[in-house]
């Protein structure tokens, strides 16, 4: 399954200290990939939402950073992509995340 971690977990993985209670991912919407991902996620009690246009997946995938978490490698959205996604949401916590991500980006 091809996916990129986004949202609060991605912000934390890039070095921002903050709490998050969920895991946001952008999943490849190729038919086989999407079907597998939706089956796995819904059977685990998660619900799908669309934060990124399907046509944008490849660009987000290509710019993602591969991070090693213990014994697993994960793709995490780039700081620039996270900032762009959070600007669209524009919730108070997203605006705080943008400030912190911009500091890290330098």
C-alpha positions, 0 to 999 in steps of 0.5 A, a space after each residue: 500500500 502506497 501512502 504518505 503520512 501527513 497531519 499532526 503526526 508528520 508535523 511531530 516527525 519533522 520535529 515539532 513538539 505537539 499532541 495529536 490524537 489521530 493519524 492522517 495519511 494520503 493514500 495512492 488511489 490506484 484502484 488496487 491500492 485504494 481498495 486495499 487501503 479502504 478495506 484495511 482502514 474501515 475494518 480497523 474503524 477508521 473513516 476516510 476523508 479527502 484532504 488532497 486532490 487525487 491528482 496531487 498524490 504523485 507530487 506529494 509522494 515524490 517530495 515526501 521524506 522517508 523516515 526510519 521509525 524503529 524497524 519500519 520506514 515511512 514516507 512523511 509529507 515534506 515540510 512544504 507540502 504540510 504547510 500548504 495543506 495546513 494553510 488550506 485547513 487554516 484552523 488555529 492549530 494548523 496556523 501554529 503548526 505552520 509557524 513551527 514548520 517554517 522555523 524548522 524549514 529556516 
